[in-house]
Amino acid sequence: MYLGKVCGSIVSSIKHHSYKDKKILLVKPLQPDNTEKPATMTAVDTVGAGTGDIVLVASEGRSAAEILKFESRMPLRSVIVGIVDNINWNKPA
């Protein structure tokens, strides 16, 4: 799992059938101190997140697909599983 910040969404009229009625968001991974990493990922939203939200992302392929309870193989890597209210981080010395 990792922390991320939602920076946008993806709209696609033609997509794999397993993505029907699923919201796909763009997420920038974050360090615990809230600094952004350079990459941008896609993730299926399960919690109603929106642009600017800090989210918790499950990113393990098969286990991420199991969160959605999809029966067959779903082409999926990341799922948003929580919206973060607060981060308390004791920075190492």
Secondary structure, DSSP 8 states (H G I E B T S, - for coil): -EEEEEEEEE--SS--GGGTT-EEEEEEEE-TTS-B-S--EEEEESS---TT-EEEEE--THHHHHHTT-SS------EEEEE-S--------
